[in-house]
Amino acid sequence: MSGIKIISTGRALPSKSVTNDDLAQIVDTSDEWIFTRTGIHSRYFCAEGESALTLAIKAADNALSASKITKDDIGCCIVATLSADYATPSLACLVQTELGLPEDIPVFDLNAACSGFIYAMETARSLLTCSGKKYGLVIGVEQLSKILDMNDRGTCVLFGDGAGAAVIECDDDLFYESVLGAKGGKEICCPGVNEGANGSKSYVSMDGKAVFRFATSAIPKCIEMLHEKVDFTLDDIDHVVCHQANSRIIDHVIKKLKADPAKFYKDMDHLGNTSAASIALALSEMDDDGLLQNGQKLLLVGFGSGLTWAGMLITYDKK
């Protein structure tokens, strides 16, 4: 199977940082209550003039600028999101127009919730394999603040807005594999962002205990499924980047796998849960902080609403 590697990353965050103390002014909570249960101290919400689209454009432009390839080299553009500005046109189409990407390429949005970035990466790989181009642009972006019930402390304290992007390159001789899956369920649900017939608005809802059980089983399951395809151990992996939902989920998995905590990256303390954007944001932060080095092997694991899960073994190779 032809593989892909990451050759550049980019990200964008809104201008408004919202701390746990800020939320304590709105709902019955505290920094201690939130942090001990989630590992989150703050997150970003879009301010006036900011949206999923503005974040996606900025993150994509940053990734393209760092890639050292031309826009004409891009063979597909896929945006992973559950909170696009419109049902149509897609965010991907609007990003394509804004950045001047080629018109003869597949461009669309994909919704696999918090697994979306990995789903989009594998979809981009499949499309590039069938095309004459080597490079793809994959974006994960969310503006979840617009679908949060700020009176529900079980959800409003968890989520944040942001965007991350990666430029990928097809290559036959690579450390690469992926697994994707889903099991239909409404443990995490958002009926929509529009006003209903009775004037009420739909918000994110979540069964926290059920999601925790699912997540702590999905991560080891993804790793085992990848191991069935590729002979590797966690000792062979330089960094494990899971969906940044909750630090307790990752800590539980580390203990269960008897793994080295230093391999597992975390950034939910200042970003919260950004759903489809979270893994892409983490990769961009790691890139800028010098944690990613050429030739390193990465294990990415997503899990979220659907219920979906996804795992990917991929190489970082910046041009």
BASEBA-714819 format. One record per residue (C-alpha): residue number from 1; residue in three letters; x, y, z. Coordinates in Angstrom, 2 decimals. Layout:
REC; NUM; ALA; X; Y; Z $
...
END
This chain:
REC; 1; MET; 0.00; 0.00; 0.00 $
REC; 2; SER; 1.26; 3.47; -0.86 $
REC; 3; GLY; 1.80; 5.47; 2.30 $
REC; 4; ILE; 1.86; 9.13; 3.22 $
REC; 5; LYS; 4.15; 11.23; 5.34 $
REC; 6; ILE; 3.66; 14.62; 6.99 $
REC; 7; ILE; 5.90; 17.28; 5.43 $
REC; 8; SER; 4.52; 20.41; 7.14 $
REC; 9; THR; 1.96; 21.58; 9.68 $
REC; 10; GLY; 0.10; 24.76; 10.56 $
REC; 11; ARG; -2.47; 25.94; 13.08 $
REC; 12; ALA; -4.74; 28.82; 14.03 $
REC; 13; LEU; -6.40; 29.75; 17.30 $
REC; 14; PRO; -9.08; 32.36; 18.05 $
REC; 15; SER; -8.13; 35.55; 19.86 $
REC; 16; LYS; -10.31; 34.88; 22.93 $
REC; 17; SER; -8.84; 32.68; 25.67 $
REC; 18; VAL; -11.46; 31.45; 28.16 $
REC; 19; THR; -10.18; 30.21; 31.51 $
REC; 20; ASN; -11.96; 27.96; 33.97 $
REC; 21; ASP; -12.31; 30.97; 36.23 $
REC; 22; ASP; -14.11; 32.77; 33.40 $
REC; 23; LEU; -16.56; 29.89; 33.11 $
REC; 24; ALA; -17.07; 29.91; 36.88 $
REC; 25; GLN; -18.70; 33.31; 36.40 $
REC; 26; ILE; -21.31; 31.72; 34.13 $
REC; 27; VAL; -21.94; 28.23; 35.51 $
REC; 28; ASP; -21.48; 26.50; 38.87 $
REC; 29; THR; -17.91; 25.25; 38.54 $
REC; 30; SER; -14.30; 26.04; 39.45 $
REC; 31; ASP; -10.81; 25.64; 38.07 $
REC; 32; GLU; -10.14; 22.84; 40.56 $
REC; 33; TRP; -13.35; 20.98; 39.66 $
REC; 34; ILE; -12.65; 21.14; 35.91 $
REC; 35; PHE; -8.92; 20.48; 35.99 $
REC; 36; THR; -9.02; 17.48; 38.31 $
REC; 37; ARG; -11.63; 15.82; 36.07 $
REC; 38; THR; -10.31; 16.80; 32.63 $
REC; 39; GLY; -6.81; 18.28; 32.78 $
REC; 40; ILE; -8.16; 21.48; 31.20 $
REC; 41; HIS; -7.34; 24.97; 32.51 $
REC; 42; SER; -8.42; 27.05; 29.51 $
REC; 43; ARG; -9.58; 26.94; 25.92 $
REC; 44; TYR; -10.17; 29.36; 23.02 $
REC; 45; PHE; -13.52; 30.63; 21.73 $
REC; 46; CYS; -14.06; 32.55; 18.52 $
REC; 47; ALA; -14.63; 36.28; 18.94 $
REC; 48; GLU; -16.53; 38.58; 16.58 $
REC; 49; GLY; -15.24; 38.23; 13.04 $
REC; 50; GLU; -13.73; 34.78; 13.70 $
REC; 51; SER; -15.20; 31.49; 12.53 $
REC; 52; ALA; -14.36; 27.96; 11.52 $
REC; 53; LEU; -13.62; 29.31; 8.04 $
REC; 54; THR; -11.19; 32.04; 9.13 $
REC; 55; LEU; -9.36; 29.51; 11.32 $
REC; 56; ALA; -9.23; 26.88; 8.56 $
REC; 57; ILE; -7.84; 29.37; 6.05 $
REC; 58; LYS; -5.10; 30.55; 8.40 $
REC; 59; ALA; -4.05; 27.05; 9.48 $
REC; 60; ALA; -3.98; 25.84; 5.87 $
REC; 61; ASP; -2.01; 28.86; 4.69 $
REC; 62; ASN; 0.55; 28.31; 7.47 $
REC; 63; ALA; 0.96; 24.64; 6.54 $
REC; 64; LEU; 1.31; 25.43; 2.84 $
REC; 65; SER; 3.86; 28.17; 3.51 $
REC; 66; ALA; 5.96; 25.73; 5.54 $
REC; 67; SER; 5.72; 22.94; 2.94 $
REC; 68; LYS; 8.03; 24.47; 0.29 $
REC; 69; ILE; 5.75; 23.24; -2.49 $
REC; 70; THR; 3.49; 25.28; -4.77 $
REC; 71; LYS; -0.27; 25.40; -4.47 $
REC; 72; ASP; -0.50; 23.84; -7.92 $
REC; 73; ASP; 1.10; 20.69; -6.47 $
REC; 74; ILE; -1.87; 20.06; -4.17 $
REC; 75; GLY; -3.96; 17.11; -5.34 $
REC; 76; CYS; -6.82; 17.25; -2.83 $
REC; 77; CYS; -8.13; 19.36; 0.02 $
REC; 78; ILE; -10.17; 17.75; 2.79 $
REC; 79; VAL; -11.53; 19.48; 5.88 $
REC; 80; ALA; -12.51; 17.39; 8.91 $
REC; 81; THR; -15.18; 19.18; 10.95 $
REC; 82; LEU; -18.57; 18.83; 12.61 $
REC; 83; SER; -19.13; 22.58; 12.99 $
REC; 84; ALA; -18.76; 24.05; 9.51 $
REC; 85; ASP; -20.13; 27.54; 8.89 $
REC; 86; TYR; -22.53; 26.21; 6.25 $
REC; 87; ALA; -24.05; 22.91; 5.19 $
REC; 88; THR; -22.94; 24.00; 1.72 $
REC; 89; PRO; -20.65; 25.32; 0.38 $
REC; 90; SER; -18.17; 23.22; 2.28 $
REC; 91; LEU; -15.35; 24.79; 4.24 $
REC; 92; ALA; -12.94; 22.96; 1.95 $
REC; 93; CYS; -14.38; 24.69; -1.13 $
REC; 94; LEU; -14.13; 28.09; 0.53 $
REC; 95; VAL; -10.54; 27.39; 1.61 $
REC; 96; GLN; -9.76; 26.31; -1.96 $
REC; 97; THR; -11.04; 29.61; -3.34 $
REC; 98; GLU; -9.37; 31.77; -0.70 $
REC; 99; LEU; -5.95; 30.14; -1.10 $
REC; 100; GLY; -6.10; 29.71; -4.88 $
REC; 101; LEU; -5.80; 25.93; -4.91 $
REC; 102; PRO; -6.25; 24.07; -8.23 $
REC; 103; GLU; -9.80; 23.61; -9.47 $
REC; 104; ASP; -9.30; 20.13; -10.93 $
REC; 105; ILE; -8.95; 18.36; -7.56 $
REC; 106; PRO; -11.40; 16.75; -5.09 $
REC; 107; VAL; -12.38; 19.21; -2.35 $
REC; 108; PHE; -14.88; 18.43; 0.41 $
REC; 109; ASP; -15.67; 18.32; 4.13 $
REC; 110; LEU; -15.73; 15.12; 6.18 $
REC; 111; ASN; -17.47; 14.51; 9.50 $
REC; 112; ALA; -16.14; 11.72; 11.71 $
REC; 113; ALA; -16.12; 14.00; 14.78 $
REC; 114; CYS; -13.00; 13.61; 16.92 $
REC; 115; SER; -11.60; 10.88; 14.65 $
REC; 116; GLY; -12.09; 13.15; 11.65 $
REC; 117; PHE; -8.51; 14.26; 11.06 $
REC; 118; ILE; -7.25; 10.69; 10.75 $
REC; 119; TYR; -10.24; 9.74; 8.58 $
REC; 120; ALA; -9.39; 12.71; 6.34 $
REC; 121; MET; -5.70; 11.78; 6.17 $
REC; 122; GLU; -6.51; 8.24; 5.03 $
REC; 123; THR; -9.12; 9.53; 2.57 $
REC; 124; ALA; -6.57; 11.96; 1.13 $
REC; 125; ARG; -4.06; 9.12; 0.77 $
REC; 126; SER; -6.60; 7.04; -1.15 $
REC; 127; LEU; -7.45; 9.93; -3.47 $
REC; 128; LEU; -3.81; 10.79; -4.15 $
REC; 129; THR; -3.03; 7.16; -4.92 $
REC; 130; CYS; -5.55; 7.36; -7.77 $
REC; 131; SER; -4.37; 10.74; -9.06 $
REC; 132; GLY; -1.22; 12.05; -10.68 $
REC; 133; LYS; -0.36; 14.32; -7.76 $
REC; 134; LYS; 1.72; 13.55; -4.69 $
REC; 135; TYR; 0.58; 16.18; -2.19 $
REC; 136; GLY; -2.60; 16.72; -0.20 $
REC; 137; LEU; -3.86; 19.37; 2.21 $
REC; 138; VAL; -5.76; 18.06; 5.26 $
REC; 139; ILE; -7.38; 20.40; 7.79 $
REC; 140; GLY; -9.10; 19.75; 11.11 $
REC; 141; VAL; -11.18; 22.67; 12.36 $
REC; 142; GLU; -13.96; 23.32; 14.85 $
REC; 143; GLN; -15.98; 26.23; 16.17 $
REC; 144; LEU; -17.68; 24.28; 18.93 $
REC; 145; SER; -18.40; 27.35; 21.06 $
REC; 146; LYS; -21.43; 28.12; 18.88 $
REC; 147; ILE; -23.11; 24.81; 19.76 $
REC; 148; LEU; -22.39; 24.74; 23.50 $
REC; 149; ASP; -25.06; 25.14; 26.17 $
REC; 150; MET; -23.29; 27.49; 28.56 $
REC; 151; ASN; -25.65; 26.38; 31.34 $
REC; 152; ASP; -24.49; 22.76; 31.08 $
REC; 153; ARG; -21.27; 22.41; 33.04 $
REC; 154; GLY; -20.92; 18.82; 31.86 $
REC; 155; THR; -20.15; 20.00; 28.30 $
REC; 156; CYS; -19.41; 23.73; 28.19 $
REC; 157; VAL; -16.18; 23.33; 30.19 $
REC; 158; LEU; -14.76; 20.70; 27.85 $
REC; 159; PHE; -14.67; 22.14; 24.36 $
REC; 160; GLY; -12.76; 24.79; 22.47 $
REC; 161; ASP; -12.29; 26.25; 18.99 $
REC; 162; GLY; -9.25; 25.96; 16.75 $
REC; 163; ALA; -7.76; 24.62; 13.53 $
REC; 164; GLY; -4.76; 22.52; 12.55 $
REC; 165; ALA; -3.53; 21.52; 9.11 $
REC; 166; ALA; -0.98; 19.24; 7.50 $
REC; 167; VAL; 0.48; 18.89; 4.04 $
REC; 168; ILE; 1.07; 15.23; 3.23 $
REC; 169; GLU; 3.12; 13.53; 0.54 $
REC; 170; CYS; 2.58; 10.10; -1.00 $
REC; 171; ASP; 5.53; 7.72; -0.87 $
REC; 172; ASP; 5.74; 3.97; -1.44 $
REC; 173; ASP; 8.61; 3.24; 0.93 $
REC; 174; LEU; 7.25; 4.42; 4.26 $
REC; 175; PHE; 6.35; 3.37; 7.78 $
REC; 176; TYR; 2.59; 3.74; 7.33 $
REC; 177; GLU; -0.67; 2.02; 8.18 $
REC; 178; SER; -4.16; 2.98; 9.27 $
REC; 179; VAL; -7.33; 1.52; 10.77 $
REC; 180; LEU; -10.77; 3.13; 10.78 $
REC; 181; GLY; -13.98; 2.02; 12.47 $
REC; 182; ALA; -17.32; 3.02; 13.90 $
REC; 183; LYS; -20.12; 1.74; 16.09 $
REC; 184; GLY; -23.32; 3.73; 15.78 $
REC; 185; GLY; -24.44; 5.44; 18.97 $
REC; 186; LYS; -25.62; 8.76; 20.37 $
REC; 187; GLU; -23.37; 8.92; 23.43 $
REC; 188; ILE; -22.14; 12.24; 22.02 $
REC; 189; CYS; -24.79; 14.04; 20.02 $
REC; 190; CYS; -25.39; 17.39; 18.36 $
REC; 191; PRO; -28.68; 17.51; 16.42 $
REC; 192; GLY; -27.74; 20.70; 14.57 $
REC; 193; VAL; -26.81; 24.35; 14.87 $
REC; 194; ASN; -30.00; 25.92; 13.45 $
REC; 195; GLU; -33.03; 27.11; 15.35 $
REC; 196; GLY; -35.68; 24.42; 15.63 $
REC; 197; ALA; -39.35; 24.71; 14.77 $
REC; 198; ASN; -40.16; 25.66; 18.36 $
REC; 199; GLY; -37.47; 28.32; 18.48 $
REC; 200; SER; -35.13; 26.23; 20.62 $
REC; 201; LYS; -31.49; 25.71; 19.72 $
REC; 202; SER; -29.72; 22.37; 19.57 $
REC; 203; TYR; -26.58; 21.88; 21.63 $
REC; 204; VAL; -23.92; 19.26; 22.20 $
REC; 205; SER; -24.98; 16.56; 24.65 $
REC; 206; MET; -22.81; 13.79; 26.05 $
REC; 207; ASP; -22.96; 10.74; 28.29 $
REC; 208; GLY; -19.62; 11.31; 30.00 $
REC; 209; LYS; -19.29; 7.91; 31.68 $
REC; 210; ALA; -20.12; 6.01; 28.50 $
REC; 211; VAL; -17.68; 8.10; 26.50 $
REC; 212; PHE; -14.91; 7.46; 29.04 $
REC; 213; ARG; -15.49; 3.71; 28.83 $
REC; 214; PHE; -15.48; 3.83; 25.05 $
REC; 215; ALA; -12.36; 5.99; 24.79 $
REC; 216; THR; -10.28; 3.94; 27.21 $
REC; 217; SER; -11.05; 0.80; 25.21 $
REC; 218; ALA; -10.80; 2.40; 21.75 $
REC; 219; ILE; -7.19; 3.55; 22.12 $
REC; 220; PRO; -5.75; 0.11; 23.00 $
REC; 221; LYS; -8.05; -1.42; 20.37 $
REC; 222; CYS; -6.65; 0.85; 17.65 $
REC; 223; ILE; -3.09; 0.06; 18.68 $
REC; 224; GLU; -3.79; -3.68; 18.62 $
REC; 225; MET; -5.47; -3.45; 15.21 $
REC; 226; LEU; -2.45; -1.59; 13.83 $
REC; 227; HIS; -0.14; -4.18; 15.37 $
REC; 228; GLU; -2.01; -6.91; 13.51 $
REC; 229; LYS; -1.02; -5.14; 10.27 $
REC; 230; VAL; 2.48; -3.94; 11.17 $
REC; 231; ASP; 5.06; -5.52; 13.45 $
REC; 232; PHE; 5.85; -2.73; 15.92 $
REC; 233; THR; 5.85; -1.94; 19.63 $
REC; 234; LEU; 5.48; 1.36; 21.44 $
REC; 235; ASP; 9.26; 1.31; 21.86 $
REC; 236; ASP; 9.48; 1.81; 18.08 $
REC; 237; ILE; 7.26; 4.92; 18.25 $
REC; 238; ASP; 8.70; 8.37; 18.92 $
REC; 239; HIS; 5.42; 10.10; 19.81 $
REC; 240; VAL; 1.87; 8.98; 20.50 $
REC; 241; VAL; -0.70; 11.69; 19.72 $
REC; 242; CYS; -4.20; 10.84; 20.88 $
REC; 243; HIS; -7.32; 12.93; 20.49 $
REC; 244; GLN; -7.04; 15.51; 23.26 $
REC; 245; ALA; -10.35; 14.93; 25.01 $
REC; 246; ASN; -9.42; 14.42; 28.64 $
REC; 247; SER; -6.10; 13.86; 30.41 $
REC; 248; ARG; -7.66; 11.12; 32.58 $
REC; 249; ILE; -8.46; 9.08; 29.46 $
REC; 250; ILE; -4.85; 9.21; 28.28 $
REC; 251; ASP; -3.48; 8.55; 31.78 $
REC; 252; HIS; -5.77; 5.53; 32.13 $
REC; 253; VAL; -4.54; 4.11; 28.81 $
REC; 254; ILE; -0.88; 4.73; 29.68 $
REC; 255; LYS; -1.36; 2.76; 32.90 $
REC; 256; LYS; -3.28; 0.00; 31.11 $
REC; 257; LEU; -0.57; -0.39; 28.46 $
REC; 258; LYS; 2.28; 0.07; 30.96 $
REC; 259; ALA; 3.62; 2.65; 28.53 $
REC; 260; ASP; 6.10; 5.52; 28.88 $
REC; 261; PRO; 4.07; 8.66; 29.68 $
REC; 262; ALA; 6.73; 10.81; 27.98 $
REC; 263; LYS; 5.68; 9.38; 24.60 $
REC; 264; PHE; 2.09; 10.65; 24.97 $
REC; 265; TYR; 1.66; 14.31; 24.04 $
REC; 266; LYS; -0.92; 16.44; 25.85 $
REC; 267; ASP; -2.11; 19.98; 25.20 $
REC; 268; MET; -5.71; 19.94; 26.46 $
REC; 269; ASP; -4.63; 22.03; 29.45 $
REC; 270; HIS; -4.72; 25.20; 27.30 $
REC; 271; LEU; -6.81; 24.09; 24.29 $
REC; 272; GLY; -9.55; 21.88; 25.70 $
REC; 273; ASN; -11.25; 19.36; 23.44 $
REC; 274; THR; -11.22; 20.70; 19.87 $
REC; 275; SER; -12.69; 17.55; 18.30 $
REC; 276; ALA; -11.50; 17.09; 14.69 $
REC; 277; ALA; -8.86; 19.80; 15.15 $
REC; 278; SER; -7.18; 18.32; 18.22 $
REC; 279; ILE; -4.63; 15.93; 16.69 $
REC; 280; ALA; -3.73; 18.42; 13.96 $
REC; 281; LEU; -3.28; 21.18; 16.54 $
REC; 282; ALA; -1.09; 18.92; 18.67 $
REC; 283; LEU; 1.12; 18.04; 15.71 $
REC; 284; SER; 1.58; 21.71; 14.83 $
REC; 285; GLU; 2.48; 22.62; 18.42 $
REC; 286; MET; 4.98; 19.77; 18.55 $
REC; 287; ASP; 6.44; 20.87; 15.23 $
REC; 288; ASP; 6.93; 24.46; 16.36 $
REC; 289; ASP; 8.39; 23.35; 19.69 $
REC; 290; GLY; 11.00; 21.20; 17.94 $
REC; 291; LEU; 9.62; 17.93; 19.25 $
REC; 292; LEU; 9.15; 16.51; 15.76 $
REC; 293; GLN; 12.30; 15.51; 13.93 $
REC; 294; ASN; 12.70; 14.11; 10.43 $
REC; 295; GLY; 12.26; 10.36; 10.25 $
REC; 296; GLN; 10.33; 10.08; 13.50 $
REC; 297; LYS; 7.54; 7.54; 13.70 $
REC; 298; LEU; 4.20; 8.76; 15.02 $
REC; 299; LEU; 1.17; 6.90; 16.31 $
REC; 300; LEU; -2.06; 8.88; 15.99 $
REC; 301; VAL; -5.29; 7.72; 17.66 $
REC; 302; GLY; -8.70; 9.36; 17.39 $
REC; 303; PHE; -12.01; 8.49; 19.08 $
REC; 304; GLY; -15.28; 10.33; 19.31 $
REC; 305; SER; -18.90; 10.82; 18.39 $
REC; 306; GLY; -20.34; 8.27; 16.06 $
REC; 307; LEU; -18.93; 6.38; 17.85 $
REC; 308; THR; -15.87; 6.46; 15.62 $
REC; 309; TRP; -12.28; 5.44; 16.13 $
REC; 310; ALA; -9.15; 5.69; 14.01 $
REC; 311; GLY; -5.49; 4.82; 14.31 $
REC; 312; MET; -2.53; 5.72; 12.10 $
REC; 313; LEU; 1.16; 4.98; 11.94 $
REC; 314; ILE; 2.87; 7.76; 10.01 $
REC; 315; THR; 6.30; 9.30; 9.44 $
REC; 316; TYR; 7.24; 12.95; 9.91 $
REC; 317; ASP; 9.59; 14.19; 7.19 $
REC; 318; LYS; 9.73; 17.96; 6.88 $
REC; 319; LYS; 11.09; 19.27; 3.59 $
END
